[in-house]
Amino acid sequence: MPDPSFDGAVRAVETVLYSVSSVLYLPVLVAIAALLLYMLACLGAFLGEWRERRRGARLLVDGARAAIDTCLRESAAPLDAHLERIVQSAEGAGLRRLDAVRFVVRVGPALGLMGTLIPMGIALAGLAHGDLPHMAQDMTTAFTATVVGLACSVLAYVLALVREHWLRADMLDVAFAAEQALADVPRVHAIRA
């Protein structure tokens, strides 16, 4: 024989969870729309950087080389520690730019899944009441949220792969410039003397 107090507790928990899910409906849809706009901005920045790289401008490498030149002119001691800090700072800046896209790889599918399941729950509740047009609308929203979340994730993954490749190449050039500067230090001091 079922326990009525247990059934009442289960219904109360279900009601709370359904209410939480319903409250998250609009914020999740807004977050998916914001994620789409963010990815469009990231794509624009990526295309701009790609164009600049094709022209030979590499902001990370150029900035690090300028910092290395400044460090050499000021002849700060210990030079190797300063150069290492420049290399690490350049790597940190590159990783931050990469992380700005990488997080979408994880967040996109999660938001897409939430944007799918919440409207599906609402659609099933509408089905129980016989409201088929409302159910169809909620199911359309559910599948659209999945597609947008996954599309953002795929685009972010591709951008992250290319940027990772660029970062590795840039860091090799930055490290080489630092090593070359360190090797040239005796010649610089000899020329100044």
CNS distance restraints for C-alpha pairs under 8 A (distance, minus, plus):
assign (resid   2 and name CA) (resid   6 and name CA) 7.92 0.50 0.50
assign (resid   2 and name CA) (resid   7 and name CA) 7.64 0.50 0.50
assign (resid   3 and name CA) (resid   7 and name CA) 6.42 0.50 0.50
assign (resid   4 and name CA) (resid   8 and name CA) 6.08 0.50 0.50
assign (resid   5 and name CA) (resid   9 and name CA) 6.17 0.50 0.50
assign (resid   6 and name CA) (resid  10 and name CA) 6.20 0.50 0.50
assign (resid   7 and name CA) (resid  11 and name CA) 6.15 0.50 0.50
assign (resid   8 and name CA) (resid  12 and name CA) 6.13 0.50 0.50
assign (resid   9 and name CA) (resid  13 and name CA) 6.26 0.50 0.50
assign (resid  10 and name CA) (resid  14 and name CA) 6.13 0.50 0.50
assign (resid  11 and name CA) (resid  15 and name CA) 6.03 0.50 0.50
assign (resid  12 and name CA) (resid  16 and name CA) 6.26 0.50 0.50
assign (resid  13 and name CA) (resid  17 and name CA) 6.17 0.50 0.50
assign (resid  14 and name CA) (resid  18 and name CA) 6.01 0.50 0.50
assign (resid  15 and name CA) (resid  19 and name CA) 6.05 0.50 0.50
assign (resid  16 and name CA) (resid  20 and name CA) 6.19 0.50 0.50
assign (resid  17 and name CA) (resid  21 and name CA) 6.08 0.50 0.50
assign (resid  18 and name CA) (resid  22 and name CA) 6.05 0.50 0.50
assign (resid  19 and name CA) (resid  23 and name CA) 6.12 0.50 0.50
assign (resid  20 and name CA) (resid  24 and name CA) 6.30 0.50 0.50
assign (resid  21 and name CA) (resid  25 and name CA) 6.43 0.50 0.50
assign (resid  21 and name CA) (resid 118 and name CA) 6.08 0.50 0.50
assign (resid  22 and name CA) (resid 118 and name CA) 6.91 0.50 0.50
assign (resid  22 and name CA) (resid 122 and name CA) 7.72 0.50 0.50
assign (resid  23 and name CA) (resid  27 and name CA) 7.80 0.50 0.50
assign (resid  24 and name CA) (resid  28 and name CA) 5.92 0.50 0.50
assign (resid  24 and name CA) (resid 118 and name CA) 7.90 0.50 0.50
assign (resid  25 and name CA) (resid  29 and name CA) 6.38 0.50 0.50
assign (resid  25 and name CA) (resid 115 and name CA) 7.18 0.50 0.50
assign (resid  25 and name CA) (resid 118 and name CA) 6.18 0.50 0.50
assign (resid  25 and name CA) (resid 119 and name CA) 7.25 0.50 0.50
assign (resid  26 and name CA) (resid  30 and name CA) 6.10 0.50 0.50
assign (resid  27 and name CA) (resid  31 and name CA) 5.96 0.50 0.50
assign (resid  28 and name CA) (resid  32 and name CA) 6.16 0.50 0.50
assign (resid  28 and name CA) (resid 111 and name CA) 6.52 0.50 0.50
assign (resid  28 and name CA) (resid 114 and name CA) 6.99 0.50 0.50
assign (resid  28 and name CA) (resid 115 and name CA) 6.05 0.50 0.50
assign (resid  29 and name CA) (resid  33 and name CA) 6.28 0.50 0.50
assign (resid  29 and name CA) (resid 115 and name CA) 6.28 0.50 0.50
assign (resid  29 and name CA) (resid 145 and name CA) 7.36 0.50 0.50
assign (resid  30 and name CA) (resid  34 and name CA) 6.07 0.50 0.50
assign (resid  31 and name CA) (resid  35 and name CA) 5.95 0.50 0.50
assign (resid  31 and name CA) (resid 111 and name CA) 7.48 0.50 0.50
assign (resid  32 and name CA) (resid  36 and name CA) 6.23 0.50 0.50
assign (resid  32 and name CA) (resid 108 and name CA) 7.60 0.50 0.50
assign (resid  32 and name CA) (resid 111 and name CA) 6.37 0.50 0.50
assign (resid  32 and name CA) (resid 112 and name CA) 7.15 0.50 0.50
assign (resid  32 and name CA) (resid 115 and name CA) 7.85 0.50 0.50
assign (resid  32 and name CA) (resid 145 and name CA) 7.10 0.50 0.50
assign (resid  32 and name CA) (resid 148 and name CA) 7.29 0.50 0.50
assign (resid  32 and name CA) (resid 149 and name CA) 6.58 0.50 0.50
assign (resid  33 and name CA) (resid  37 and name CA) 6.39 0.50 0.50
assign (resid  34 and name CA) (resid  38 and name CA) 6.03 0.50 0.50
assign (resid  35 and name CA) (resid  39 and name CA) 6.10 0.50 0.50
assign (resid  35 and name CA) (resid 104 and name CA) 7.72 0.50 0.50
assign (resid  35 and name CA) (resid 108 and name CA) 7.41 0.50 0.50
assign (resid  35 and name CA) (resid 149 and name CA) 8.00 0.50 0.50
assign (resid  35 and name CA) (resid 152 and name CA) 7.29 0.50 0.50
assign (resid  36 and name CA) (resid  40 and name CA) 6.27 0.50 0.50
assign (resid  36 and name CA) (resid 148 and name CA) 7.24 0.50 0.50
assign (resid  36 and name CA) (resid 149 and name CA) 7.95 0.50 0.50
assign (resid  36 and name CA) (resid 152 and name CA) 6.33 0.50 0.50
assign (resid  37 and name CA) (resid  41 and name CA) 6.30 0.50 0.50
assign (resid  38 and name CA) (resid  42 and name CA) 6.16 0.50 0.50
assign (resid  39 and name CA) (resid  43 and name CA) 5.98 0.50 0.50
assign (resid  39 and name CA) (resid 101 and name CA) 7.98 0.50 0.50
assign (resid  39 and name CA) (resid 152 and name CA) 6.41 0.50 0.50
assign (resid  39 and name CA) (resid 155 and name CA) 7.70 0.50 0.50
assign (resid  39 and name CA) (resid 156 and name CA) 7.18 0.50 0.50
assign (resid  40 and name CA) (resid  44 and name CA) 6.22 0.50 0.50
assign (resid  41 and name CA) (resid  45 and name CA) 6.23 0.50 0.50
assign (resid  42 and name CA) (resid  46 and name CA) 5.98 0.50 0.50
assign (resid  42 and name CA) (resid 101 and name CA) 7.24 0.50 0.50
assign (resid  43 and name CA) (resid  47 and name CA) 6.12 0.50 0.50
assign (resid  43 and name CA) (resid 159 and name CA) 7.71 0.50 0.50
assign (resid  44 and name CA) (resid  48 and name CA) 6.17 0.50 0.50
assign (resid  45 and name CA) (resid  49 and name CA) 6.12 0.50 0.50
assign (resid  46 and name CA) (resid  50 and name CA) 6.02 0.50 0.50
assign (resid  46 and name CA) (resid 159 and name CA) 7.37 0.50 0.50
assign (resid  47 and name CA) (resid  51 and name CA) 6.14 0.50 0.50
assign (resid  48 and name CA) (resid  52 and name CA) 6.29 0.50 0.50
assign (resid  49 and name CA) (resid  53 and name CA) 6.04 0.50 0.50
assign (resid  50 and name CA) (resid  54 and name CA) 6.20 0.50 0.50
assign (resid  51 and name CA) (resid  55 and name CA) 6.50 0.50 0.50
assign (resid  52 and name CA) (resid  56 and name CA) 6.42 0.50 0.50
assign (resid  52 and name CA) (resid  57 and name CA) 5.30 0.50 0.50
assign (resid  52 and name CA) (resid  58 and name CA) 7.14 0.50 0.50
assign (resid  53 and name CA) (resid  57 and name CA) 5.02 0.50 0.50
assign (resid  53 and name CA) (resid  58 and name CA) 5.67 0.50 0.50
assign (resid  57 and name CA) (resid  62 and name CA) 7.49 0.50 0.50
assign (resid  58 and name CA) (resid  62 and name CA) 5.89 0.50 0.50
assign (resid  58 and name CA) (resid 170 and name CA) 7.72 0.50 0.50
assign (resid  59 and name CA) (resid  63 and name CA) 5.82 0.50 0.50
assign (resid  60 and name CA) (resid  64 and name CA) 6.18 0.50 0.50
assign (resid  60 and name CA) (resid  90 and name CA) 6.40 0.50 0.50
assign (resid  60 and name CA) (resid  93 and name CA) 7.95 0.50 0.50
assign (resid  60 and name CA) (resid  94 and name CA) 7.25 0.50 0.50
assign (resid  60 and name CA) (resid 170 and name CA) 6.87 0.50 0.50
assign (resid  61 and name CA) (resid  65 and name CA) 6.07 0.50 0.50
assign (resid  61 and name CA) (resid  90 and name CA) 7.88 0.50 0.50
assign (resid  61 and name CA) (resid 170 and name CA) 5.86 0.50 0.50
assign (resid  61 and name CA) (resid 171 and name CA) 7.55 0.50 0.50
assign (resid  61 and name CA) (resid 173 and name CA) 6.75 0.50 0.50
assign (resid  61 and name CA) (resid 174 and name CA) 5.67 0.50 0.50
assign (resid  62 and name CA) (resid  66 and name CA) 6.18 0.50 0.50
assign (resid  63 and name CA) (resid  67 and name CA) 6.25 0.50 0.50
assign (resid  64 and name CA) (resid  68 and name CA) 6.10 0.50 0.50
assign (resid  64 and name CA) (resid  86 and name CA) 6.48 0.50 0.50
assign (resid  64 and name CA) (resid  87 and name CA) 7.17 0.50 0.50
assign (resid  64 and name CA) (resid  90 and name CA) 6.39 0.50 0.50
assign (resid  64 and name CA) (resid 174 and name CA) 6.41 0.50 0.50
assign (resid  65 and name CA) (resid  69 and name CA) 6.13 0.50 0.50
assign (resid  65 and name CA) (resid 174 and name CA) 7.08 0.50 0.50
assign (resid  65 and name CA) (resid 177 and name CA) 6.77 0.50 0.50
assign (resid  65 and name CA) (resid 178 and name CA) 7.96 0.50 0.50
assign (resid  66 and name CA) (resid  70 and name CA) 6.20 0.50 0.50
assign (resid  67 and name CA) (resid  71 and name CA) 6.09 0.50 0.50
assign (resid  67 and name CA) (resid  86 and name CA) 6.97 0.50 0.50
assign (resid  68 and name CA) (resid  72 and name CA) 6.17 0.50 0.50
assign (resid  68 and name CA) (resid  83 and name CA) 6.59 0.50 0.50
assign (resid  68 and name CA) (resid  86 and name CA) 7.16 0.50 0.50
assign (resid  68 and name CA) (resid 177 and name CA) 7.91 0.50 0.50
assign (resid  68 and name CA) (resid 178 and name CA) 6.80 0.50 0.50
assign (resid  68 and name CA) (resid 181 and name CA) 7.42 0.50 0.50
assign (resid  69 and name CA) (resid  73 and name CA) 6.18 0.50 0.50
assign (resid  70 and name CA) (resid  74 and name CA) 6.18 0.50 0.50
assign (resid  71 and name CA) (resid  75 and name CA) 5.90 0.50 0.50
assign (resid  71 and name CA) (resid  76 and name CA) 6.20 0.50 0.50
assign (resid  71 and name CA) (resid  79 and name CA) 7.67 0.50 0.50
assign (resid  71 and name CA) (resid  82 and name CA) 7.33 0.50 0.50
assign (resid  71 and name CA) (resid  83 and name CA) 7.63 0.50 0.50
assign (resid  72 and name CA) (resid  76 and name CA) 7.10 0.50 0.50
assign (resid  72 and name CA) (resid  79 and name CA) 7.82 0.50 0.50
assign (resid  72 and name CA) (resid 181 and name CA) 7.67 0.50 0.50
assign (resid  72 and name CA) (resid 185 and name CA) 7.79 0.50 0.50
assign (resid  75 and name CA) (resid  79 and name CA) 6.98 0.50 0.50
assign (resid  76 and name CA) (resid  82 and name CA) 7.43 0.50 0.50
assign (resid  77 and name CA) (resid  81 and name CA) 7.97 0.50 0.50
assign (resid  77 and name CA) (resid  82 and name CA) 7.66 0.50 0.50
assign (resid  78 and name CA) (resid  82 and name CA) 6.63 0.50 0.50
assign (resid  79 and name CA) (resid  83 and name CA) 6.14 0.50 0.50
assign (resid  79 and name CA) (resid 182 and name CA) 7.44 0.50 0.50
assign (resid  80 and name CA) (resid  84 and name CA) 6.06 0.50 0.50
assign (resid  80 and name CA) (resid 182 and name CA) 6.74 0.50 0.50
assign (resid  81 and name CA) (resid  85 and name CA) 6.19 0.50 0.50
assign (resid  82 and name CA) (resid  86 and name CA) 6.32 0.50 0.50
assign (resid  83 and name CA) (resid  87 and name CA) 6.31 0.50 0.50
assign (resid  83 and name CA) (resid 178 and name CA) 5.88 0.50 0.50
assign (resid  83 and name CA) (resid 182 and name CA) 7.95 0.50 0.50
assign (resid  84 and name CA) (resid  88 and name CA) 6.15 0.50 0.50
assign (resid  84 and name CA) (resid 178 and name CA) 7.58 0.50 0.50
assign (resid  85 and name CA) (resid  89 and name CA) 5.96 0.50 0.50
assign (resid  86 and name CA) (resid  90 and name CA) 6.15 0.50 0.50
assign (resid  87 and name CA) (resid  91 and name CA) 6.24 0.50 0.50
assign (resid  87 and name CA) (resid 171 and name CA) 7.64 0.50 0.50
assign (resid  87 and name CA) (resid 174 and name CA) 6.34 0.50 0.50
assign (resid  87 and name CA) (resid 175 and name CA) 6.23 0.50 0.50
assign (resid  87 and name CA) (resid 178 and name CA) 7.33 0.50 0.50
assign (resid  88 and name CA) (resid  92 and name CA) 6.03 0.50 0.50
assign (resid  89 and name CA) (resid  93 and name CA) 6.15 0.50 0.50
assign (resid  90 and name CA) (resid  94 and name CA) 6.20 0.50 0.50
assign (resid  90 and name CA) (resid 171 and name CA) 7.60 0.50 0.50
assign (resid  90 and name CA) (resid 174 and name CA) 7.82 0.50 0.50
assign (resid  91 and name CA) (resid  95 and name CA) 6.11 0.50 0.50
assign (resid  91 and name CA) (resid 167 and name CA) 7.84 0.50 0.50
assign (resid  91 and name CA) (resid 171 and name CA) 6.59 0.50 0.50
assign (resid  92 and name CA) (resid  96 and name CA) 6.14 0.50 0.50
assign (resid  93 and name CA) (resid  97 and name CA) 6.39 0.50 0.50
assign (resid  94 and name CA) (resid  98 and name CA) 6.22 0.50 0.50
assign (resid  94 and name CA) (resid 167 and name CA) 6.22 0.50 0.50
assign (resid  95 and name CA) (resid  99 and name CA) 5.94 0.50 0.50
assign (resid  95 and name CA) (resid 167 and name CA) 7.86 0.50 0.50
assign (resid  96 and name CA) (resid 100 and name CA) 6.26 0.50 0.50
assign (resid  97 and name CA) (resid 101 and name CA) 7.20 0.50 0.50
assign (resid  98 and name CA) (resid 102 and name CA) 6.18 0.50 0.50
assign (resid  98 and name CA) (resid 160 and name CA) 6.23 0.50 0.50
assign (resid  98 and name CA) (resid 163 and name CA) 6.48 0.50 0.50
assign (resid  98 and name CA) (resid 164 and name CA) 6.96 0.50 0.50
assign (resid  99 and name CA) (resid 103 and name CA) 6.10 0.50 0.50
assign (resid 100 and name CA) (resid 104 and name CA) 7.87 0.50 0.50
assign (resid 101 and name CA) (resid 105 and name CA) 7.42 0.50 0.50
assign (resid 101 and name CA) (resid 156 and name CA) 5.67 0.50 0.50
assign (resid 101 and name CA) (resid 157 and name CA) 7.84 0.50 0.50
assign (resid 101 and name CA) (resid 159 and name CA) 7.22 0.50 0.50
assign (resid 101 and name CA) (resid 160 and name CA) 6.15 0.50 0.50
assign (resid 102 and name CA) (resid 106 and name CA) 7.43 0.50 0.50
assign (resid 102 and name CA) (resid 156 and name CA) 6.41 0.50 0.50
assign (resid 102 and name CA) (resid 157 and name CA) 6.86 0.50 0.50
assign (resid 102 and name CA) (resid 160 and name CA) 5.98 0.50 0.50
assign (resid 103 and name CA) (resid 107 and name CA) 6.08 0.50 0.50
assign (resid 104 and name CA) (resid 108 and name CA) 5.25 0.50 0.50
assign (resid 104 and name CA) (resid 152 and name CA) 6.94 0.50 0.50
assign (resid 104 and name CA) (resid 153 and name CA) 5.65 0.50 0.50
assign (resid 104 and name CA) (resid 156 and name CA) 5.98 0.50 0.50
assign (resid 105 and name CA) (resid 109 and name CA) 7.35 0.50 0.50
assign (resid 105 and name CA) (resid 152 and name CA) 7.52 0.50 0.50
assign (resid 105 and name CA) (resid 153 and name CA) 4.36 0.50 0.50
assign (resid 105 and name CA) (resid 154 and name CA) 6.94 0.50 0.50
assign (resid 105 and name CA) (resid 156 and name CA) 5.67 0.50 0.50
assign (resid 105 and name CA) (resid 157 and name CA) 5.76 0.50 0.50
assign (resid 106 and name CA) (resid 110 and name CA) 6.72 0.50 0.50
assign (resid 106 and name CA) (resid 153 and name CA) 7.03 0.50 0.50
assign (resid 107 and name CA) (resid 111 and name CA) 6.04 0.50 0.50
assign (resid 107 and name CA) (resid 153 and name CA) 7.58 0.50 0.50
assign (resid 108 and name CA) (resid 112 and name CA) 6.02 0.50 0.50
assign (resid 108 and name CA) (resid 148 and name CA) 7.97 0.50 0.50
assign (resid 108 and name CA) (resid 149 and name CA) 4.38 0.50 0.50
assign (resid 108 and name CA) (resid 150 and name CA) 5.94 0.50 0.50
assign (resid 108 and name CA) (resid 151 and name CA) 7.93 0.50 0.50
assign (resid 108 and name CA) (resid 152 and name CA) 5.89 0.50 0.50
assign (resid 108 and name CA) (resid 153 and name CA) 5.01 0.50 0.50
assign (resid 109 and name CA) (resid 113 and name CA) 5.96 0.50 0.50
assign (resid 109 and name CA) (resid 146 and name CA) 7.25 0.50 0.50
assign (resid 109 and name CA) (resid 149 and name CA) 5.13 0.50 0.50
assign (resid 109 and name CA) (resid 150 and name CA) 5.29 0.50 0.50
assign (resid 109 and name CA) (resid 153 and name CA) 6.48 0.50 0.50
assign (resid 110 and name CA) (resid 114 and name CA) 6.21 0.50 0.50
assign (resid 110 and name CA) (resid 149 and name CA) 7.58 0.50 0.50
assign (resid 111 and name CA) (resid 115 and name CA) 5.88 0.50 0.50
assign (resid 111 and name CA) (resid 145 and name CA) 7.85 0.50 0.50
assign (resid 111 and name CA) (resid 146 and name CA) 7.95 0.50 0.50
assign (resid 111 and name CA) (resid 149 and name CA) 6.21 0.50 0.50
assign (resid 112 and name CA) (resid 116 and name CA) 6.11 0.50 0.50
assign (resid 112 and name CA) (resid 145 and name CA) 5.04 0.50 0.50
assign (resid 112 and name CA) (resid 146 and name CA) 4.17 0.50 0.50
assign (resid 112 and name CA) (resid 147 and name CA) 7.12 0.50 0.50
assign (resid 112 and name CA) (resid 148 and name CA) 6.82 0.50 0.50
assign (resid 112 and name CA) (resid 149 and name CA) 4.28 0.50 0.50
assign (resid 112 and name CA) (resid 150 and name CA) 6.65 0.50 0.50
assign (resid 113 and name CA) (resid 117 and name CA) 6.13 0.50 0.50
assign (resid 113 and name CA) (resid 145 and name CA) 7.55 0.50 0.50
assign (resid 113 and name CA) (resid 146 and name CA) 5.92 0.50 0.50
assign (resid 113 and name CA) (resid 149 and name CA) 7.78 0.50 0.50
assign (resid 114 and name CA) (resid 118 and name CA) 5.98 0.50 0.50
assign (resid 115 and name CA) (resid 119 and name CA) 6.71 0.50 0.50
assign (resid 115 and name CA) (resid 141 and name CA) 7.77 0.50 0.50
assign (resid 115 and name CA) (resid 142 and name CA) 5.77 0.50 0.50
assign (resid 115 and name CA) (resid 145 and name CA) 5.13 0.50 0.50
assign (resid 115 and name CA) (resid 146 and name CA) 6.62 0.50 0.50
assign (resid 116 and name CA) (resid 120 and name CA) 6.24 0.50 0.50
assign (resid 116 and name CA) (resid 139 and name CA) 7.97 0.50 0.50
assign (resid 116 and name CA) (resid 141 and name CA) 7.38 0.50 0.50
assign (resid 116 and name CA) (resid 142 and name CA) 3.89 0.50 0.50
assign (resid 116 and name CA) (resid 143 and name CA) 5.93 0.50 0.50
assign (resid 116 and name CA) (resid 144 and name CA) 7.90 0.50 0.50
assign (resid 116 and name CA) (resid 145 and name CA) 5.93 0.50 0.50
assign (resid 116 and name CA) (resid 146 and name CA) 5.86 0.50 0.50
assign (resid 117 and name CA) (resid 121 and name CA) 6.16 0.50 0.50
assign (resid 117 and name CA) (resid 142 and name CA) 6.78 0.50 0.50
assign (resid 118 and name CA) (resid 122 and name CA) 6.45 0.50 0.50
assign (resid 118 and name CA) (resid 142 and name CA) 7.53 0.50 0.50
assign (resid 119 and name CA) (resid 123 and name CA) 5.91 0.50 0.50
assign (resid 119 and name CA) (resid 138 and name CA) 5.20 0.50 0.50
assign (resid 119 and name CA) (resid 139 and name CA) 6.51 0.50 0.50
assign (resid 119 and name CA) (resid 141 and name CA) 6.81 0.50 0.50
assign (resid 119 and name CA) (resid 142 and name CA) 5.41 0.50 0.50
assign (resid 120 and name CA) (resid 124 and name CA) 6.08 0.50 0.50
assign (resid 120 and name CA) (resid 138 and name CA) 6.51 0.50 0.50
assign (resid 120 and name CA) (resid 139 and name CA) 5.96 0.50 0.50
assign (resid 120 and name CA) (resid 142 and name CA) 6.27 0.50 0.50
assign (resid 121 and name CA) (resid 125 and name CA) 6.29 0.50 0.50
assign (resid 122 and name CA) (resid 126 and name CA) 6.25 0.50 0.50
assign (resid 122 and name CA) (resid 135 and name CA) 7.62 0.50 0.50
assign (resid 122 and name CA) (resid 138 and name CA) 7.06 0.50 0.50
assign (resid 123 and name CA) (resid 127 and name CA) 6.14 0.50 0.50
assign (resid 123 and name CA) (resid 134 and name CA) 6.97 0.50 0.50
assign (resid 123 and name CA) (resid 135 and name CA) 4.28 0.50 0.50
assign (resid 123 and name CA) (resid 136 and name CA) 7.36 0.50 0.50
assign (resid 123 and name CA) (resid 138 and name CA) 5.46 0.50 0.50
assign (resid 123 and name CA) (resid 139 and name CA) 6.49 0.50 0.50
assign (resid 124 and name CA) (resid 128 and name CA) 6.33 0.50 0.50
assign (resid 124 and name CA) (resid 135 and name CA) 6.96 0.50 0.50
assign (resid 125 and name CA) (resid 129 and name CA) 6.73 0.50 0.50
assign (resid 126 and name CA) (resid 130 and name CA) 6.23 0.50 0.50
assign (resid 126 and name CA) (resid 131 and name CA) 5.12 0.50 0.50
assign (resid 126 and name CA) (resid 132 and name CA) 6.99 0.50 0.50
assign (resid 126 and name CA) (resid 134 and name CA) 6.66 0.50 0.50
assign (resid 126 and name CA) (resid 135 and name CA) 5.68 0.50 0.50
assign (resid 127 and name CA) (resid 131 and name CA) 5.59 0.50 0.50
assign (resid 127 and name CA) (resid 132 and name CA) 6.07 0.50 0.50
assign (resid 127 and name CA) (resid 135 and name CA) 6.23 0.50 0.50
assign (resid 131 and name CA) (resid 135 and name CA) 6.31 0.50 0.50
assign (resid 132 and name CA) (resid 136 and name CA) 6.12 0.50 0.50
assign (resid 133 and name CA) (resid 137 and name CA) 6.31 0.50 0.50
assign (resid 134 and name CA) (resid 138 and name CA) 6.21 0.50 0.50
assign (resid 135 and name CA) (resid 139 and name CA) 6.12 0.50 0.50
assign (resid 136 and name CA) (resid 140 and name CA) 6.19 0.50 0.50
assign (resid 137 and name CA) (resid 141 and name CA) 6.34 0.50 0.50
assign (resid 138 and name CA) (resid 142 and name CA) 6.09 0.50 0.50
assign (resid 139 and name CA) (resid 143 and name CA) 6.28 0.50 0.50
assign (resid 140 and name CA) (resid 144 and name CA) 6.06 0.50 0.50
assign (resid 141 and name CA) (resid 145 and name CA) 6.09 0.50 0.50
assign (resid 142 and name CA) (resid 146 and name CA) 6.58 0.50 0.50
assign (resid 143 and name CA) (resid 147 and name CA) 6.31 0.50 0.50
assign (resid 144 and name CA) (resid 148 and name CA) 6.16 0.50 0.50
assign (resid 145 and name CA) (resid 149 and name CA) 6.02 0.50 0.50
assign (resid 146 and name CA) (resid 150 and name CA) 6.09 0.50 0.50
assign (resid 147 and name CA) (resid 151 and name CA) 5.94 0.50 0.50
assign (resid 148 and name CA) (resid 152 and name CA) 6.11 0.50 0.50
assign (resid 149 and name CA) (resid 153 and name CA) 6.27 0.50 0.50
assign (resid 150 and name CA) (resid 154 and name CA) 6.12 0.50 0.50
assign (resid 151 and name CA) (resid 155 and name CA) 6.14 0.50 0.50
assign (resid 152 and name CA) (resid 156 and name CA) 6.02 0.50 0.50
assign (resid 153 and name CA) (resid 157 and name CA) 6.08 0.50 0.50
assign (resid 154 and name CA) (resid 158 and name CA) 6.33 0.50 0.50
assign (resid 155 and name CA) (resid 159 and name CA) 6.21 0.50 0.50
assign (resid 156 and name CA) (resid 160 and name CA) 5.92 0.50 0.50
assign (resid 157 and name CA) (resid 161 and name CA) 6.18 0.50 0.50
assign (resid 158 and name CA) (resid 162 and name CA) 6.42 0.50 0.50
assign (resid 159 and name CA) (resid 163 and name CA) 6.04 0.50 0.50
assign (resid 160 and name CA) (resid 164 and name CA) 5.86 0.50 0.50
assign (resid 161 and name CA) (resid 165 and name CA) 6.34 0.50 0.50
assign (resid 162 and name CA) (resid 166 and name CA) 6.26 0.50 0.50
assign (resid 163 and name CA) (resid 167 and name CA) 5.96 0.50 0.50
assign (resid 164 and name CA) (resid 168 and name CA) 6.22 0.50 0.50
assign (resid 165 and name CA) (resid 169 and name CA) 6.36 0.50 0.50
assign (resid 166 and name CA) (resid 170 and name CA) 6.03 0.50 0.50
assign (resid 167 and name CA) (resid 171 and name CA) 5.95 0.50 0.50
assign (resid 168 and name CA) (resid 172 and name CA) 6.27 0.50 0.50
assign (resid 169 and name CA) (resid 173 and name CA) 6.49 0.50 0.50
assign (resid 170 and name CA) (resid 174 and name CA) 6.14 0.50 0.50
assign (resid 171 and name CA) (resid 175 and name CA) 5.95 0.50 0.50
assign (resid 172 and name CA) (resid 176 and name CA) 6.04 0.50 0.50
assign (resid 173 and name CA) (resid 177 and name CA) 6.06 0.50 0.50
assign (resid 174 and name CA) (resid 178 and name CA) 6.23 0.50 0.50
assign (resid 175 and name CA) (resid 179 and name CA) 6.15 0.50 0.50
assign (resid 176 and name CA) (resid 180 and name CA) 5.95 0.50 0.50
assign (resid 177 and name CA) (resid 181 and name CA) 6.04 0.50 0.50
assign (resid 178 and name CA) (resid 182 and name CA) 6.16 0.50 0.50
assign (resid 179 and name CA) (resid 183 and name CA) 6.14 0.50 0.50
assign (resid 180 and name CA) (resid 184 and name CA) 6.12 0.50 0.50
assign (resid 181 and name CA) (resid 185 and name CA) 6.28 0.50 0.50
assign (resid 184 and name CA) (resid 188 and name CA) 6.25 0.50 0.50
assign (resid 185 and name CA) (resid 189 and name CA) 6.22 0.50 0.50
assign (resid 186 and name CA) (resid 190 and name CA) 6.01 0.50 0.50
assign (resid 187 and name CA) (resid 191 and name CA) 6.06 0.50 0.50
assign (resid 188 and name CA) (resid 192 and name CA) 6.31 0.50 0.50
assign (resid 189 and name CA) (resid 193 and name CA) 6.20 0.50 0.50
